[in-house]
Amino acid sequence: MADPLRVTIWNEYRHEKEIPKVAELYPEGIHQTLAELLGAEGDIEVRTATLDEPSHGLTPEVLESTDVMLWWGHCAHDEVDDAIAADVQRRVLEGMGLLVLHSGHYAKPFKRLMGSTCSLKWRENNDKERIWTVMPSHPVAAGVPEHFELVEEMYGEPFGIPEPDETVFISWFSGGEVFRSGASWRRGHGRVFYFRPGHETYPSYHDANVRRVILNAVRWLRPTVRIPDGCPNVEPLE
């Protein structure tokens, strides 16, 4: 029997405590909504971590025992300790999977891994978002229709990311914008997947298609190796 997939869900957990509309949608926090989704799977062990916990909930013990991390942040990216962001980056380079959600495009670990601005256009105006599955053969797209629709915050190109290894989803918005809304990269020995939906004032994490993508992505991000960085001095073989 395979070992359980150990998942840590990280969330700022600020909006849910400050904005009634967000608390209504996610009364226990976005992290708990996602934890319930993943925890219902028999082979996934879930823990959560939030910004205001000691070490942001990402102690060395937690990081060492995480196979896949989900990251949701928005209003307090600058409050994340640089050393902890570096530790998350290190674990991805060693093999840990990282699923970055929505406004996590500006999260310190994601920006460190991308090495770019990660900037974009945005508008919160109840736009219709039509998400197109442009790489249906990808494991993250398994069981996802050719397209599905949400009411969401608009994100638009240009998106300041390096060229993705794979672009799985592209969004069109009713204002006319388009956006690479599901993309992957290999960094070191680990994988990174970015998935756009999830503004806190919309019920996107209750949508069946969004939930399917997240579950697929978590499974796809499962590590295949754990190789710490090293720079050894070696003797010649011959």
Protein Blocks (a to p, Z undefined) as FASTA:
>chain_A
ZZddddddddfklmmmmmmklmmmmmnojklmmmmmmmmpmkbccddddfklghhlpafk
lmmmcfbdcdddfklmmmpcfklmmmmmmmmmnopacddehjlmmgmklmmmnopnkpac
dddehiacddddfblmbmklgoiafbdcdddddddddddddddfbdfbdcddfkopacdf
bdcddehjbccdddfbhpfkbcklmpfklmmmmmmmmmmmpcfbdcdddddddddfZZ
